């Protein structure tokens, strides 16, 4: 049962970001240490849960170890308070559902009263062991990293959309049954969506907070009733048999009422899920939001962002020039350019790998990330392979993960990785942008004219190595030439034509 709390009253949602909740954990911890009453325990768990939820979201963007460390530091305290909080909640329900003389109530309350001192002692012990120094250090470290995804940004919208889609799937599963596990999973999914919106989309949260909290409370009470039902069924005294049956009927009725209320709020044209979805990116904006999330990851892990930006511009210019020249039919596909854009943004993610191959580490890191909204599994795998093979050994189809791709996927990876390799070579040759790239296709070769390209032996050697994989994809020779500067034509002044008068006869 949800308790009334003043934890965040008077605080505007825009001020309730990660740092607010981390600071709140310390303040609520003092309240619990002085008196572990239901409100104090609830408020501390709420503050911890919000911090852990933000960390879980940010880990999808930023692999910095401070995020999982923050969750780990708070985990023992959160769990240490859990048993006491559960007992407090169950006690409130028992008092609500039956009179004092009810034998099941008496049995349950006796159990709660006997276990409460031990649970309080365990909670206080967990509160006493909480490492506040580490918490404060993490707060300082995460102050800057939390800015990788500014509140209200496209990247923030993307993360909220991911949480929404996940919760919506759980909603659909729960509606197909009345079993407890799917409804409990939905409760957790909705809670994660709510906390993500609260921290990353504060303006949306102002409009949605009442309905989000209402659904969360309904799902929380359904879960409480499921837990209480299991406790009641363990009541084994003979005189409580009739009372136990009455309890089960009463709890089933309470549970059914809350499920029906949830359905009324979430089904049909007035569904709250439709309202929330309408406030998140749709159509072409989904792709923009997904790319913003990838840029946030690049900012988090790329030690050379300026170099990466240069390579990205050159790679996209090369792709566009080759596509305009009809160099390969696969380049005209709808999503390949988007995959190249993502791979170009992220090709530097493995640069700080401690040991082993940085390219292999980059591929593993990318495959561990959630697939961005609007992307397919196949596209995301192609991106990861493109980053894997953008330098170092070229992909071989005989063994390893690459060999398990379809022929079409392998060709796409060769195209993407080949263009990235070529773009890196051009940057090393002094090309700084992709402006003015122009390709011409003939029967024997493709000629790519590049503005600002030096015509010397060193450049030729670098380009020969950098274009090999791209030539393998194109199945023809790629000739790279400096673009011919167009001489500026200065118009000649108009010749003055003398005026003649026509004499009359």
RAKATA-V694480 format. One record per residue. RES is the residue in one small letter. PHI is phi in degrees with one decimal (999 if undefined). D_FIRST is the distance of its C-alpha to the first C-alpha in Angstrom with 2 decimals. Layout:
res=RES phi=PHI d_first=D_FIRST
res=RES phi=PHI d_first=D_FIRST
This chain:
res=x phi=999 d_first=0.00
res=x phi=-71.2 d_first=3.78
res=x phi=-98.6 d_first=6.37
res=x phi=-79.2 d_first=9.76
res=x phi=-137.3 d_first=12.33
res=x phi=-104.8 d_first=16.03
res=x phi=-53.6 d_first=16.54
res=x phi=-122.7 d_first=18.61
res=x phi=-67.1 d_first=19.50
res=x phi=79.2 d_first=23.21
res=x phi=-105.9 d_first=23.74
res=x phi=-66.8 d_first=25.21
res=x phi=-53.7 d_first=23.96
res=x phi=-65.0 d_first=27.53
res=x phi=-95.5 d_first=27.26
res=x phi=-100.5 d_first=24.06
res=x phi=-89.8 d_first=25.88
res=x phi=-57.1 d_first=25.99
res=x phi=-65.3 d_first=27.91
res=x phi=-59.7 d_first=25.51
res=x phi=-73.7 d_first=22.60
res=x phi=-65.3 d_first=24.96
res=x phi=-67.1 d_first=26.04
res=x phi=-66.5 d_first=22.52
res=x phi=-56.8 d_first=21.84
res=x phi=-64.8 d_first=24.78
res=x phi=-68.0 d_first=23.76
res=x phi=-69.1 d_first=20.18
res=x phi=-61.7 d_first=21.81
res=x phi=-63.4 d_first=23.92
res=x phi=-63.6 d_first=21.04
res=x phi=-66.4 d_first=19.55
res=x phi=-62.3 d_first=23.09
res=x phi=-81.4 d_first=23.66
res=x phi=-162.0 d_first=20.43
res=x phi=-80.2 d_first=17.55
res=x phi=-77.3 d_first=15.04
res=x phi=-54.4 d_first=11.25
res=x phi=-65.8 d_first=11.93
res=x phi=-65.2 d_first=15.02
res=x phi=-65.0 d_first=13.71
res=x phi=-61.5 d_first=10.94
res=x phi=-65.3 d_first=13.77
res=x phi=-66.9 d_first=16.26
res=x phi=-65.0 d_first=14.43
res=x phi=-62.4 d_first=13.91
res=x phi=-63.3 d_first=17.64
res=x phi=-64.2 d_first=18.76
res=x phi=-61.2 d_first=17.04
res=x phi=-65.6 d_first=18.78
res=x phi=-61.5 d_first=22.04
res=x phi=-66.3 d_first=21.92
res=x phi=-67.0 d_first=21.23
res=x phi=-62.9 d_first=24.23
res=x phi=-61.6 d_first=26.31
res=x phi=-63.4 d_first=25.66
res=x phi=-68.6 d_first=26.81
res=x phi=-67.5 d_first=29.80
res=x phi=-62.6 d_first=30.92
res=x phi=-74.0 d_first=31.76
res=x phi=-112.5 d_first=34.25
res=x phi=-122.5 d_first=35.32
res=x phi=-82.2 d_first=36.16
res=x phi=-58.2 d_first=36.48
res=x phi=-65.7 d_first=35.34
res=x phi=-64.9 d_first=33.49
res=x phi=-67.2 d_first=30.50
res=x phi=-64.4 d_first=29.86
res=x phi=-65.6 d_first=30.80
res=x phi=-61.3 d_first=28.12
res=x phi=-64.5 d_first=25.47
res=x phi=-68.7 d_first=27.12
res=x phi=-59.9 d_first=27.28
res=x phi=-86.5 d_first=23.53
res=x phi=-63.6 d_first=22.62
res=x phi=-63.2 d_first=23.24
res=x phi=-65.4 d_first=21.30
res=x phi=-60.1 d_first=18.24
res=x phi=-70.4 d_first=18.50
res=x phi=-64.1 d_first=19.42
res=x phi=-86.5 d_first=16.18
res=x phi=-62.7 d_first=14.14
res=x phi=-63.4 d_first=14.72
res=x phi=-64.6 d_first=13.97
res=x phi=-63.8 d_first=10.65
res=x phi=-60.1 d_first=9.74
res=x phi=-64.2 d_first=11.22
res=x phi=-64.5 d_first=9.47
res=x phi=-65.2 d_first=5.90
res=x phi=-61.6 d_first=7.94
res=x phi=-62.5 d_first=9.76
res=x phi=-63.9 d_first=7.30
res=x phi=-65.2 d_first=6.90
res=x phi=-59.8 d_first=10.64
res=x phi=-65.3 d_first=11.56
res=x phi=-77.4 d_first=10.19
res=x phi=-92.0 d_first=11.94
res=x phi=-150.2 d_first=15.26
res=x phi=-71.0 d_first=17.93
res=x phi=-62.5 d_first=19.07
res=x phi=-84.8 d_first=22.06
res=x phi=-65.2 d_first=20.40
res=x phi=-64.1 d_first=21.86
res=x phi=-68.0 d_first=18.97
res=x phi=-61.8 d_first=16.63
res=x phi=-61.6 d_first=19.49
res=x phi=-66.0 d_first=20.00
res=x phi=-67.0 d_first=16.50
res=x phi=-64.5 d_first=16.29
res=x phi=-63.1 d_first=19.76
res=x phi=-65.0 d_first=18.86
res=x phi=-63.5 d_first=16.04
res=x phi=-64.7 d_first=18.56
res=x phi=-72.6 d_first=21.33
res=x phi=-89.8 d_first=19.64
res=x phi=-59.7 d_first=18.02
res=x phi=-57.4 d_first=21.44
res=x phi=-66.5 d_first=22.21
res=x phi=-67.8 d_first=18.94
res=x phi=-65.1 d_first=19.44
res=x phi=-63.0 d_first=23.03
res=x phi=-64.9 d_first=22.28
res=x phi=-65.9 d_first=19.94
res=x phi=-66.6 d_first=22.67
res=x phi=-65.1 d_first=25.28
res=x phi=-65.1 d_first=23.67
res=x phi=-65.2 d_first=23.38
res=x phi=-69.9 d_first=27.01
res=x phi=-87.4 d_first=28.25
res=x phi=-61.3 d_first=26.84
res=x phi=-86.8 d_first=29.97
res=x phi=-69.2 d_first=29.93
res=x phi=-63.8 d_first=33.52
res=x phi=-64.5 d_first=32.79
res=x phi=-62.7 d_first=29.77
res=x phi=-67.5 d_first=32.08
res=x phi=-63.6 d_first=34.78
res=x phi=-63.8 d_first=32.54
res=x phi=-60.1 d_first=31.46
res=x phi=-66.6 d_first=35.18
res=x phi=-65.5 d_first=35.94
res=x phi=-83.8 d_first=33.19
res=x phi=-57.0 d_first=33.98
res=x phi=-79.8 d_first=36.90
res=x phi=-68.2 d_first=35.55
res=x phi=-65.9 d_first=32.54
res=x phi=-80.5 d_first=35.22
res=x phi=-61.2 d_first=36.36
res=x phi=-122.4 d_first=33.88
res=x phi=-62.1 d_first=34.06
res=x phi=-59.6 d_first=31.20
res=x phi=82.8 d_first=32.07
res=x phi=-79.0 d_first=34.79
res=x phi=-62.3 d_first=35.71
res=x phi=-62.9 d_first=34.58
res=x phi=-63.4 d_first=31.13
res=x phi=-63.3 d_first=31.06
res=x phi=-63.8 d_first=32.13
res=x phi=-64.3 d_first=29.32
res=x phi=-66.4 d_first=26.75
res=x phi=-63.7 d_first=28.54
res=x phi=-60.9 d_first=28.36
res=x phi=-64.8 d_first=24.58
res=x phi=-63.2 d_first=24.45
res=x phi=-62.2 d_first=26.80
res=x phi=-64.0 d_first=24.94
res=x phi=-66.6 d_first=21.60
res=x phi=-65.4 d_first=23.61
res=x phi=-63.2 d_first=25.13
res=x phi=-66.4 d_first=21.81
res=x phi=-60.2 d_first=20.87
res=x phi=-63.5 d_first=24.17
res=x phi=-68.2 d_first=23.68
res=x phi=-65.4 d_first=20.27
res=x phi=-66.5 d_first=21.76
res=x phi=-84.9 d_first=24.50
res=x phi=-154.0 d_first=22.42
res=x phi=-114.2 d_first=19.38
res=x phi=-65.9 d_first=19.32
res=x phi=-72.2 d_first=16.25
res=x phi=-59.8 d_first=18.03
res=x phi=-61.4 d_first=19.04
res=x phi=-72.5 d_first=15.65
res=x phi=-67.2 d_first=14.25
res=x phi=-63.4 d_first=17.38
res=x phi=-62.6 d_first=16.87
res=x phi=-57.2 d_first=13.46
res=x phi=-66.6 d_first=15.41
res=x phi=-62.9 d_first=18.39
res=x phi=-66.9 d_first=16.80
res=x phi=-62.8 d_first=15.24
res=x phi=-64.8 d_first=18.80
res=x phi=-63.3 d_first=20.35
res=x phi=-60.5 d_first=18.28
res=x phi=-69.2 d_first=19.14
res=x phi=-65.1 d_first=22.71
res=x phi=-63.0 d_first=23.17
res=x phi=-58.8 d_first=21.81
res=x phi=-87.5 d_first=24.31
res=x phi=-107.5 d_first=27.21
res=x phi=-128.6 d_first=27.25
res=x phi=-60.1 d_first=26.12
res=x phi=-68.0 d_first=27.98
res=x phi=-64.4 d_first=26.23
res=x phi=-64.0 d_first=22.85
res=x phi=-57.9 d_first=23.75
res=x phi=-78.8 d_first=24.25
res=x phi=-102.5 d_first=21.39
res=x phi=-58.2 d_first=18.51
res=x phi=-62.8 d_first=16.94
res=x phi=-71.3 d_first=17.08
res=x phi=-61.3 d_first=16.06
res=x phi=-67.4 d_first=12.85
res=x phi=-62.6 d_first=12.27
res=x phi=-66.7 d_first=12.94
res=x phi=-63.9 d_first=10.93
res=x phi=-64.6 d_first=7.70
res=x phi=-60.7 d_first=9.08
res=x phi=-67.7 d_first=9.98
res=x phi=-64.4 d_first=6.89
res=x phi=-70.3 d_first=5.39
res=x phi=-60.4 d_first=9.02
res=x phi=-64.8 d_first=9.13
res=x phi=-57.3 d_first=6.59
res=x phi=-65.7 d_first=8.83
res=x phi=-64.6 d_first=11.79
res=x phi=-65.0 d_first=11.37
res=x phi=-65.1 d_first=11.01
res=x phi=-58.7 d_first=13.95
res=x phi=-64.2 d_first=15.99
res=x phi=-67.1 d_first=15.57
res=x phi=-63.4 d_first=16.61
res=x phi=-66.0 d_first=19.55
res=x phi=-84.3 d_first=20.79
res=x phi=-70.6 d_first=21.25
res=x phi=-116.6 d_first=25.03
res=x phi=-75.3 d_first=26.51
res=x phi=-64.7 d_first=28.91
res=x phi=-69.6 d_first=27.90
res=x phi=-96.1 d_first=24.28
res=x phi=-59.3 d_first=25.40
res=x phi=-65.0 d_first=25.20
res=x phi=-64.7 d_first=21.87
res=x phi=-62.7 d_first=20.50
res=x phi=-63.3 d_first=21.81
res=x phi=-64.4 d_first=20.20
res=x phi=-62.1 d_first=16.77
res=x phi=-62.4 d_first=17.34
res=x phi=-64.9 d_first=18.51
res=x phi=-64.8 d_first=15.61
res=x phi=-68.9 d_first=13.02
res=x phi=-63.4 d_first=15.51
res=x phi=-66.1 d_first=15.77
res=x phi=-59.8 d_first=12.11
res=x phi=-64.2 d_first=12.21
res=x phi=-61.3 d_first=15.58
res=x phi=-59.3 d_first=14.70
res=x phi=-70.6 d_first=12.24
res=x phi=-64.2 d_first=14.97
res=x phi=-65.7 d_first=17.57
res=x phi=-63.3 d_first=16.01
res=x phi=-60.1 d_first=15.84
res=x phi=-63.0 d_first=19.44
res=x phi=-61.4 d_first=20.62
res=x phi=-83.0 d_first=19.60
res=x phi=-123.1 d_first=21.09
res=x phi=-116.7 d_first=24.17
res=x phi=84.7 d_first=27.55
res=x phi=-68.0 d_first=29.44
res=x phi=-96.0 d_first=26.65
res=x phi=-56.3 d_first=24.28
res=x phi=-64.1 d_first=22.30
res=x phi=-62.7 d_first=23.58
res=x phi=-65.0 d_first=27.10
res=x phi=-62.0 d_first=26.41
res=x phi=-68.5 d_first=25.23
res=x phi=-63.7 d_first=28.09
res=x phi=-65.7 d_first=30.58
res=x phi=-90.1 d_first=29.71
res=x phi=-111.4 d_first=30.48
res=x phi=-55.3 d_first=34.01
res=x phi=-131.3 d_first=35.92
res=x phi=51.3 d_first=39.41
res=x phi=-64.7 d_first=41.69
res=x phi=-70.6 d_first=39.14
res=x phi=-62.5 d_first=37.17
res=x phi=-64.0 d_first=40.27
res=x phi=-62.8 d_first=40.63
res=x phi=-65.8 d_first=37.04
res=x phi=-62.1 d_first=37.51
res=x phi=-67.1 d_first=40.76
res=x phi=-64.5 d_first=39.15
res=x phi=-64.8 d_first=36.69
res=x phi=-66.4 d_first=39.71
res=x phi=-64.7 d_first=41.50
res=x phi=-63.1 d_first=38.62
res=x phi=-64.3 d_first=38.93
res=x phi=-60.9 d_first=42.69
res=x phi=-63.1 d_first=42.36
res=x phi=-72.2 d_first=40.14
res=x phi=-119.7 d_first=42.53
res=x phi=-87.2 d_first=45.98
res=x phi=-76.8 d_first=48.33
res=x phi=-130.6 d_first=50.97
res=x phi=-63.6 d_first=49.33
res=x phi=-66.6 d_first=52.60
res=x phi=-62.5 d_first=54.46
res=x phi=-61.6 d_first=51.72
res=x phi=-62.8 d_first=51.87
res=x phi=-62.0 d_first=55.64
res=x phi=-60.8 d_first=55.47
res=x phi=-60.0 d_first=52.87
res=x phi=-63.7 d_first=55.18
res=x phi=-66.5 d_first=58.19
res=x phi=-63.6 d_first=56.42
res=x phi=-67.0 d_first=55.25
res=x phi=-65.8 d_first=58.72
res=x phi=-63.6 d_first=60.32
res=x phi=-57.6 d_first=58.08
res=x phi=-65.1 d_first=58.84
res=x phi=-65.4 d_first=62.58
res=x phi=-66.4 d_first=62.76
res=x phi=-69.4 d_first=60.85
res=x phi=-62.5 d_first=63.16
res=x phi=-83.9 d_first=66.12
res=x phi=56.0 d_first=64.72
res=x phi=-72.8 d_first=64.97
res=x phi=-155.0 d_first=62.57
res=x phi=-63.6 d_first=60.87
res=x phi=-68.1 d_first=57.49
res=x phi=-71.8 d_first=57.28
res=x phi=-86.9 d_first=56.99
res=x phi=-62.8 d_first=53.69
res=x phi=-67.9 d_first=50.73
res=x phi=-103.1 d_first=48.28
res=x phi=-64.2 d_first=50.65
res=x phi=-65.6 d_first=51.15
res=x phi=-64.9 d_first=47.41
res=x phi=-64.4 d_first=47.17
res=x phi=-62.4 d_first=50.14
res=x phi=-60.1 d_first=48.56
res=x phi=-65.5 d_first=45.44
res=x phi=-64.0 d_first=47.60
res=x phi=-64.3 d_first=49.84
res=x phi=-65.8 d_first=46.94
res=x phi=-105.6 d_first=45.60
res=x phi=-70.3 d_first=48.87
res=x phi=-97.1 d_first=48.71
res=x phi=-69.7 d_first=45.37
res=x phi=-94.2 d_first=47.04
res=x phi=-63.3 d_first=49.49
res=x phi=-99.3 d_first=47.72
res=x phi=-59.8 d_first=47.34
res=x phi=-67.9 d_first=48.17
res=x phi=-151.0 d_first=50.28
res=x phi=72.8 d_first=51.43
res=x phi=-83.0 d_first=51.81
res=x phi=-63.7 d_first=49.92
res=x phi=-69.9 d_first=50.15
res=x phi=-65.7 d_first=48.55
res=x phi=-63.2 d_first=45.80
res=x phi=-65.1 d_first=45.26
res=x phi=-62.0 d_first=45.01
res=x phi=-62.0 d_first=42.46
res=x phi=-59.9 d_first=40.37
res=x phi=-67.7 d_first=40.47
res=x phi=-68.3 d_first=39.67
res=x phi=-79.0 d_first=36.55
res=x phi=-77.0 d_first=35.25
res=x phi=-62.8 d_first=33.25
res=x phi=-69.3 d_first=35.70
res=x phi=-62.4 d_first=35.75
res=x phi=-56.4 d_first=34.78
res=x phi=87.7 d_first=37.88
res=x phi=-99.9 d_first=39.55
res=x phi=-94.3 d_first=40.38
res=x phi=-58.8 d_first=40.33
res=x phi=-64.5 d_first=44.12
res=x phi=-63.3 d_first=44.46
res=x phi=-67.3 d_first=42.21
res=x phi=-65.7 d_first=44.24
res=x phi=-63.2 d_first=47.44
res=x phi=-60.7 d_first=46.24
res=x phi=-63.1 d_first=45.46
res=x phi=-68.7 d_first=48.87
res=x phi=-62.1 d_first=50.62
res=x phi=-66.0 d_first=49.25
res=x phi=-60.6 d_first=50.22
res=x phi=-108.9 d_first=53.82
res=x phi=-74.5 d_first=54.45
res=x phi=-155.0 d_first=56.63
res=x phi=79.3 d_first=58.09
res=x phi=-64.9 d_first=59.11
res=x phi=-76.9 d_first=59.23
res=x phi=-66.6 d_first=57.20
res=x phi=-120.9 d_first=58.98
res=x phi=-92.1 d_first=58.30
res=x phi=-89.5 d_first=59.49
res=x phi=-153.5 d_first=56.56
res=x phi=84.2 d_first=53.10
res=x phi=-58.3 d_first=50.05
res=x phi=-61.4 d_first=52.27
res=x phi=-66.7 d_first=54.44
res=x phi=-86.0 d_first=51.52
res=x phi=-76.7 d_first=51.15
res=x phi=-68.5 d_first=52.92
res=x phi=-58.8 d_first=56.28
res=x phi=-64.6 d_first=54.88
res=x phi=-64.7 d_first=52.09
res=x phi=-60.9 d_first=54.65
res=x phi=-63.6 d_first=56.86
res=x phi=-63.5 d_first=54.01
res=x phi=-64.4 d_first=53.20
res=x phi=-61.2 d_first=56.92
res=x phi=-63.5 d_first=57.02
res=x phi=-66.1 d_first=54.00
res=x phi=-66.0 d_first=54.95
res=x phi=-64.2 d_first=58.61
res=x phi=-66.4 d_first=57.99
res=x phi=-65.2 d_first=55.89
res=x phi=-60.7 d_first=58.69
res=x phi=-66.0 d_first=61.26
res=x phi=-63.7 d_first=59.31
res=x phi=-63.3 d_first=59.08
res=x phi=-65.8 d_first=62.83
res=x phi=-62.7 d_first=63.59
res=x phi=-62.0 d_first=61.59
res=x phi=-65.6 d_first=63.58
res=x phi=-87.0 d_first=66.71
res=x phi=98.4 d_first=65.86
res=x phi=-75.1 d_first=64.28
res=x phi=-108.6 d_first=61.56
res=x phi=-148.2 d_first=60.30
res=x phi=-103.8 d_first=60.48
res=x phi=-67.5 d_first=62.38
res=x phi=84.7 d_first=65.43
res=x phi=-66.3 d_first=64.96
res=x phi=-145.9 d_first=67.15
res=x phi=-117.0 d_first=67.82
res=x phi=-132.9 d_first=70.75
res=x phi=-105.5 d_first=71.01
res=x phi=-128.6 d_first=74.32
res=x phi=-68.5 d_first=75.47
res=x phi=-104.4 d_first=75.83
res=x phi=-165.9 d_first=73.09
res=x phi=-117.4 d_first=70.44
res=x phi=-103.0 d_first=71.45
res=x phi=-111.5 d_first=68.70
res=x phi=-99.4 d_first=69.94
res=x phi=-121.8 d_first=67.93
res=x phi=-64.1 d_first=68.65
res=x phi=79.5 d_first=69.23
res=x phi=-86.5 d_first=69.97
res=x phi=-74.4 d_first=72.79
res=x phi=-107.9 d_first=75.62
res=x phi=-146.5 d_first=76.45
res=x phi=-67.0 d_first=76.50
res=x phi=-61.5 d_first=73.30
res=x phi=-61.6 d_first=71.32
res=x phi=-60.8 d_first=72.85
res=x phi=-67.0 d_first=71.91
res=x phi=-64.6 d_first=68.29
res=x phi=-69.7 d_first=67.93
res=x phi=-61.0 d_first=69.62
res=x phi=-74.8 d_first=66.91
res=x phi=-73.1 d_first=64.05
res=x phi=-99.6 d_first=64.95
res=x phi=-59.0 d_first=65.65
res=x phi=-66.4 d_first=62.31
res=x phi=-65.3 d_first=62.30
res=x phi=-63.5 d_first=65.84
res=x phi=-61.7 d_first=64.78
res=x phi=-69.3 d_first=62.17
res=x phi=-73.9 d_first=64.62
res=x phi=59.7 d_first=67.39
res=x phi=-162.6 d_first=69.93
res=x phi=-79.0 d_first=71.23
res=x phi=-106.2 d_first=69.42
res=x phi=-99.9 d_first=71.96
res=x phi=-107.7 d_first=70.54
res=x phi=-128.6 d_first=72.84
res=x phi=-64.1 d_first=72.64
res=x phi=-69.4 d_first=72.31
res=x phi=-75.2 d_first=75.62
res=x phi=-70.4 d_first=75.50
res=x phi=-81.3 d_first=76.66
res=x phi=-68.9 d_first=79.48
res=x phi=-74.9 d_first=79.03
res=x phi=-87.5 d_first=81.63
res=x phi=-96.2 d_first=83.24
res=x phi=-65.9 d_first=84.80
res=x phi=-71.8 d_first=88.49
res=x phi=-66.0 d_first=89.56
res=x phi=-61.7 d_first=90.84
res=x phi=-71.5 d_first=94.60
res=x phi=-75.2 d_first=96.30
res=x phi=-98.0 d_first=98.28
res=x phi=-64.9 d_first=101.29
res=x phi=-84.2 d_first=101.67
res=x phi=-115.0 d_first=104.84
res=x phi=-99.6 d_first=106.43
res=x phi=-93.8 d_first=108.11
res=x phi=-74.2 d_first=111.59
res=x phi=-80.2 d_first=112.63
res=x phi=-66.6 d_first=115.83
